[in-house]
Amino acid sequence: MHLPPFGSRACFFVVLCLLLLAPLFGQSDTAQISGFVRDPAGLGIPGASLTITNEATQVERKTVTNDQGYYVVTNVPSGYYTLTVEMDGFKKFVTTRNKLDANINAGIDAKMDIGEVNEVVSVVASASQIQSDTATVAKLIEQKQIEKMMLNGRNPLYLATLKPGVRGTLASFGYGLTTAGLSINGGRSQDFLITFDGAVGVRTRANGTSIGTADVDTVSEVQILTANYNAEYGRSAGGQIRFISKSGGRDFHGSLYEYFRNDKLDANSWSRNRATLPAGQTKAVREANKFNQFGYNINGPVMIPGLFNTERNKLFFVWSQEWTKRRRESTTIVTVPTMKMRNGDFSELLTTNPYFSGTTVVKDPLTGQAFPNNVIPTTRLSPNGLGFLRAFPEPTPNFISGRANFMQTRPQPEDQRKDNLALDWILSEKQSVRFRGSMYKYESVDAFRTGFDRAITDWNRPNRTGSISHLWSLSPTMINEIMATASVDVVFIGIYREGERFARSKYGINYPYLFPDRKEIPDKIPTITISNFQELDGGPYPSSSAGPIYSLSDNFTKIWGTHSLKFGALYEKAGQNDFDQINVSGVPNGTNNQNGRFVFDNTRAGAETTGLGVANAAMGLFTSYAEIGPRANTPYRSNMFEWYAQDSWKATPQLTLEYGVRWTYVTPYYYSNWGNIAIFDAKKYDPSKAVVQDPKTGYVLSGDRYNGVVIPGNDWPEAAKGRVAIADSGEYDRLFSGGSNLPAKRQWGNFQPRLGFAYTFGEQKNVIRGGAGKFMARPGVSDNVFLGGNPPFQPMMSLATGQADNPAGGKPSYFPQFFMTMDPEFNVPHSYMWNIFYERRLPMETTVSVGYVGRTGNNLERERNINTLPVGTLYLPENKGINTNVLRPYKGFANIPMAENAAHSEYDALQIEMNRRFDKGLGFGVAYTYSRTYDNAHERRYRMLNPLDASLDWGPSNLDTPHILVVNFIYEVPFMRQASGLPKALLGGWTVTGVAQFGSGGPFHIGTGDDFAGIGSGNETQLWVLAEDLMLPEGERKYSQGVSDTNFYFRTKTASGAAIATVPANGTFSTEHRNSAGRHPGAQSWNMAVFKAFSITESQRVEFRSEFFNLPNHPNWGGVDTNPRSPLFGRVTTKGGDPRNIQLSLRYQF
């Protein structure tokens, strides 16, 4: 992959910064400890000496109280701490096991007793504390939950669903790259940020999936910032999920483990239990599914006895490796040409056959007469046409299922590897350096592509994240932290080469290409589309992309009385080297295959035909052929600058105020280092120079096909020479805009104020917390707007009705161009959030919180077809028989989907949470969210129902889940824990954990892809008219076995027997709103695990785990059929979800 010029320069820049600033780097995901030191009368004690000690590393931080008896220690890593307070005339005060969580400030007060300093008052901190010193709404997944809670796939990202305000998939099996489909407080899944120890963990390509996955065994905490986080946190408009890894300690610890699954342990799925068994088979056979996840980790001090770090208090490490191997199978059942058809013999079609209705006569395309006995003479057959038929796998002997005559089961292997290193270096009492690095590799091979094993995809994703930081305590009241991070998402998508089944030469295919140069794999099969048969897809690959993200930030903290002032700035350079951005698949008869696509249908658009697509293929008579030239490769780039200022003010002992502002500048979308992006600018389109089109076919006959197309900038950058073909020819230089090389306008006013408060009362057992703020998103390279894949950078040619042995002899057909563009305004997506919470500490180390969260999303991305017709155009009498593309406002173009940042969302929620941090063998959590989410586009690819009016799009969001309840617990069974010998070995050391999740169903509407409004199809859905509310009372909604019963989920008829859903009048839209008809069935999940620990020595043990996912093997109802033309309309006929899976594991720990 070509990473320069960005890759080399940026890497050099970061490395240079690391070398020059090594003694100055700072730490992320820290927090502060503050409080008052008081005498027995409650008055503050000035000048008291405080020492805060990390209980794992024994690293100390010192300070003194101010004249009010108040102290603050900032930029403290998460962990357990001991606070020691000393003052002449008072007993020494020591409190231990004070838990500090990342990004959540902790308050620890000390009440001193009169006495000698050599006398000690010791206090053990409560395991459960309320968040009394911060207004941030943050949810914590603590280390014990990470260690003990069962994870379906062991990806700790899914732990976020344990918290209120977080919507996710119910207990899905997932261990690879994902954002888990999460939505935080009504935000889109692309709106929230994932970080791994401060390094960005989401792709630049559409923020679509994570860059790597965290290692469960090296994660200390999962911190979820849901609302009203401070100004120091940016790059996100929809919450943040921050993974904080463990640090090593003074002693060595580690573990060795394996997790194991096998299909023999799984229950049958609902669909498998219902399946009709083949003759002679007595029970359903599960497809192979084997899963092994194994690894090790070790942590402790880095030392050389007698030479370095002999006190084990300077340098610490954590090292881990984990491998995942999954071996499963997939089965395909499709229709392929028979053995006779492959030789031009179609005699079997003269009698009843499973492939076509009735009998079929193959005609001589020259005379129109039937070929004798339906056999095409060998002299009339096409060598390439027969090669196309031979490229299909041969039919499975003695197998017929409906029309299908081919069945195959193939393996689908997946491999994953994680390597993690953490180093903590204590340079002195005032300086420390922290390094975190992760390498993640994912490899897999698909079983099939469109049902065949010819050009199957081979995936390789070597991802990397890393951060290095330095913390410098300049004085007791001044601290500086600086951090550099790097994240690289790399994707190689190849063709699996075993057996080279993709090679066209194996089948005798050798037609000449239209674009013979720069084929990625010259000897690869084309895509072959034949009527009545499964398409054989050669696919768009190989391709690749790489998304590097580098950042440098600095944060400075000043303690001034009871104020904690913080200032900082960040620079980020991000990009996407994209060799995977083909847009031409939207062109009629287009292709995404560089080796071409042939279409063989029955009619050949009125040209000579046999009357049968597969016979046309044998003779090489294609209806259309399309081929793309050299693949576009675009190095997208974007810069981001941010600064912030904030204050955390302890206004009174009970009241904390937090306020600040953040400012963000983001490059409008992404520019190209090589200048090879193109947009459609309606202002540049000249109607007087519109192309001339054939009124029936829409083909462009003459004129400028690039009328309105713009290449941003003045000229080609030097880097384009030799890399961008048209940069050397100069053919399209006339398209330069003459202005900026940016595709959209700059936005400078992105200020984000933040304000919050926390007020404690009742002996600090109660806190009221509230706040509001504005939060900006960091847009990625949208994978639905590949500006570098637009014409003229991605050449394509399409031919009509030619001969496969020489496709170039076909008729050139200049279809209207499919073009993707973006709104030149580029308003940066952002959100406003506000909240109010009440939290109380209860007996039994339990806390409960109740609160309201509100959020609006603004300038959200969606798609709008700007080349749509006025409503009713296609139904006007004068337009009868005229091709739709001839009537469009911008001639020479088909649909022009424009990505515009114009959508809006609203979220309101009641959020309730009860937690008991794990203590004395018990921990539990209950999270309930009652919410309402409305929007007019739930994702960036959402295309407006009516491109001319967004009012009908407003309705319940696809993300709207009114009720979500999640319950989790960890319980160490107390029996026989204090026993010894055999009773303890057998009956002691048992732990039971469980998670139960319940969620409402999502909303739906009644619609189809018909163009009732006559605006020209742009892949929009158009809604039907509903006569009345169609939902049955909840108790009357039934599961259906199919058309044979009368069980419905919603009404399809009115009381009078009329259809409840009807089409709108021609040339009009329905007045129904999106997602307003009803809701699909809800879902639930029950998971449980049982662990047994066996002690070997005092410091070593072995733990056996058995985990049960979907313990009761409960299938959830599938979605209701919302297609009014379907015979199953109004019915739920499927049940889904994974069956009960059992996972066993063995772990050795020391």
Secondary structure, 3 states (H helix, E strand, C coil): CCCCCHHHHHHHHHHHHHHHCHHHCCCCCCEEEEEEEECCCCCECCCCEEEEEECCCCCEEEEECCCCCEEEEEEECCEEEEEEEECCCECEEEEEEEEECCCCCEECCEECCECCCCCEEEEECCCCCCCCCCCCEEEEECHHHHHHCCCCCCCHHHHHHHCCCEECCCCCCCCCCCCCCCEECCCCCCCCEEEECCEECECCECCCCECCCCCHHHEEEEEEEEECCCCCCCCCCCCEEEEEECCCCCCCEEEEEEEEEEHHHCCCCHHHHHCCCCCCCCCCCCCCEEEEEEEEEEEEECCECCCECCCCCCEEEEEEEEEEEEEEEEEEEECCCCCCHHHCECHHHHCCCCCCCCCCCCECCCCCCECHHHECCHHHCCHHHHHHHHHCCCCCCCCCECCECEEEEEEEEEEEEEEEEEEEEECCCCEEEEEEEEEEEEEEECCCECCECCCCEEEEEEEEEEEEEEEEEEECCEEEEEEEEEEEEEEEEEECCHHHCCCHHHHCCCCCCCCCCCCCCCCCCCEEEECCCCCECCCCCCEEEEEEEEEEEEEEEEEECCEEEEEEEEEEEEEEEECCCCCHHHCCCCCCCCCCEEEECCCHHHCCCCCCHHHHHHHCEEEEEEEECCCCCEEEEEEEEEEEEEEEEECCCCEEEEEEEEEEEECCCCEECCCCCCEECHHHCCHHHCCEECCCCCCEEECCCCCCEEECCCCCCHHHCCCCHHHHHCCCHHHECCCCCCCCCCCCCCEEEEEEEEEEECCCCEEEEEEEEEEECCCCECCCCCHHHCCCCCCEEEEEEEECCEHHHCEECCCCECCCEECCCCCCCEEEEEEEEEEEEECCCEEEEEEEEEEEEEEEEEEEECCCCCCCHHHCHHHCCCCHHHHCCCCCECCCEEEEEEEEEEEEEEEEEEEEEEECCEEEEEEEEEEEEEECCCCCCCECCCCCCCHHHCEECCCCCCEEEEEEEEEECCCCCCCCHHHHHHHCCEEEEEEEEEECCCEECCEECCCCCCCCCCCCCEECEECCCCECCHHHCCCCCCCCCCCCCECCECCCCCECEECCCCCCCCCCCCCCCEECCCEEEEEEEEEEEEECCCCCEEEEEEEEECCCCCCEECCCCCCCCCCCCCCCCCEECCCCEEEEEEEEEC
